[in-house]
Amino acid sequence: MLAEFMIHPTDETHMSKTIARVVEILEEAGVEYRLGPMGTALEGDWQQIMTAIHRCHCQTLSEHGRVVTTITIDDRREHPHHLDEMVPAVEEELGRLAERARVVGKFRGRDF
């Protein structure tokens, strides 16, 4: 199963600190994930994914007065999708790499 979720604290304009904590929770949970600019995609079974999202939501809520979490689920019985297959499938149709889609894991030369 694949899922994508977005967490929006209503009292926060800069989200990097909140999202960094979400990433730590996902890594602790051992769930496969891909961080995107507007959401985070997960791969796993129902319980893994829902538990991880629940932990992320609760942690964010503990730091903010109000939080809205949106979840999109892609659940396919036959031939389940995998995160690593999604972009390459589009690139196969393109007949080339979608370079702008390949920023996953690249350090962008920023000082932290």
N, C-alpha and C positions, 0 to 999 in steps of 0.2 A: 504494500500500500504506500502511496505517496500522499503527502499533505504539505500544504504551505500555510504558514501562519504569520500574522502581523500583530504586534502589540503596540498599542498607542496610549501612553500615559497622557491624560488630557491637560496636565499641568507642566509639561516639558516641551521645550522647543528643540533642544539639542539632545539627540537620543544615543550618542555613541557610548556613553557610560552605561546606560541601561542595557543596550544591546550587547556590550561586552560581557555583562553579567549573564545574559541569556545564553551566549555562546559557551561560557564556563559551565552552566547548568547542562547544556546539551552534551558537552564533552564528558562531564561526570556521568551522565546517563548512558553514555556509550551508543547513542543513536547516530546514524548516518545523517549528515545535514549538509546543506549548501546555503551559505549566507548570501543574500542578494541585497540590492540597494533599497528595496521596499518591503522585503519579506524574507522568510527563511523556509526552505524546503527540507522536508524530512522523509526518510525511507525507513520502514519497519512494519511491525504488526500493529494492530489497533491499540493494544494495551501500551506498548512501548511509546508510541507517538502521543497518545492522549496523556499518559503519565508525564512525559517530558514537557508537553505544552502546559499542562496544569502546573507543574513546578515553576516554569518560566512566568506564567501569569501570576501565581501567588507571590513569587519573589518581587516582581515588578509592583504589584499592589501593595506590598509591605513598604515600598519606598515612595509611593505616590498615592494621592487621595482618591484618584479615579483612573481606571484602566479599561480600555476597550480592546478585546482580542478577537480577531477574525481568523477563521480556519476554513480552508478549502481542502477537500479530500478527493483523491482519485483512487478508487478501489476497484480493481479489476480481477475477477476470478481466474480467467484463463490468460496466460501470458502476462503476468504482472509487470508493470513498468519498474525501471530502476533509475535512480538519479543520473548515473553515469551514461545512460542511453539517450536521454532526452535531447541534449544539444547535438550529439553526433547524428541523430536521426534527421534533424533539420539540415545539418551540414551535408548529409548525403543527398538530400533533395536539392540543395543549392549547388552541389558539385564543387564546393570549396569550403574552407574554414570560415566561420563567422567570427572573425577576430575580436570584435568588440564583446562577444559573449564569452570570451576566454580570459577574463580578468580574474577568475576564481583562483585564489591562492597567490596572486602576484603581489609583490610589495611595490607600492607606487611611489617610492622615493621620499616618503614623508618621514619626518622626525617625530618620534613619540616619546 
